[in-house]
Amino acid sequence: MLMEMLRYTSATIQQEILDLMAFNVQKAIRNEIGDAKFCLIVDESRDESKKEQMALVVRFVDKDGFVRERFLDLIHVNDTYSRNS
């Protein structure tokens, strides 16, 4: 186990690296958007293993006037049923 961690091959270390990379990418996207108006696009679908996944995409107009879209996250959804309040 120690040798795996030293080589960055353990699942825990790999997940930590991925989480840090995702955080940095999302931070860069937030900086790119800045104070611009944006909309959030949310789409849900079921994958091959019948698990519900929700994709989050942000669309905004950049400083040069071009419409941009950036993928933010893919989230596992436990429950897709609506509830009455």
CORMO-V485032 format. One record per residue. N is the residue number from 1. NEAR is the number of other ideal C-beta (glycine too) atoms within 8 Angstrom. Layout:
# CORMO-V485032
[[N & NEAR] [N & NEAR]]
This chain:
# CORMO-V485032
[[1 & 5] [2 & 5] [3 & 6] [4 & 9] [5 & 11] [6 & 6] [7 & 6] [8 & 8] [9 & 7] [10 & 9] [11 & 5] [12 & 7] [13 & 11] [14 & 10] [15 & 8] [16 & 8] [17 & 9] [18 & 8] [19 & 8] [20 & 8] [21 & 8] [22 & 9] [23 & 8] [24 & 8] [25 & 8] [26 & 10] [27 & 8] [28 & 8] [29 & 11] [30 & 7] [31 & 7] [32 & 9] [33 & 10] [34 & 6] [35 & 3] [36 & 9] [37 & 5] [38 & 8] [39 & 7] [40 & 8] [41 & 10] [42 & 8] [43 & 7] [44 & 9] [45 & 7] [46 & 6] [47 & 7] [48 & 3] [49 & 4] [50 & 5] [51 & 7] [52 & 10] [53 & 12] [54 & 11] [55 & 13] [56 & 12] [57 & 12] [58 & 13] [59 & 10] [60 & 12] [61 & 8] [62 & 10] [63 & 5] [64 & 4] [65 & 5] [66 & 6] [67 & 7] [68 & 9] [69 & 8] [70 & 9] [71 & 8] [72 & 8] [73 & 8] [74 & 7] [75 & 8] [76 & 7] [77 & 9] [78 & 4] [79 & 4] [80 & 5] [81 & 4] [82 & 3] [83 & 4] [84 & 3] [85 & 2]]
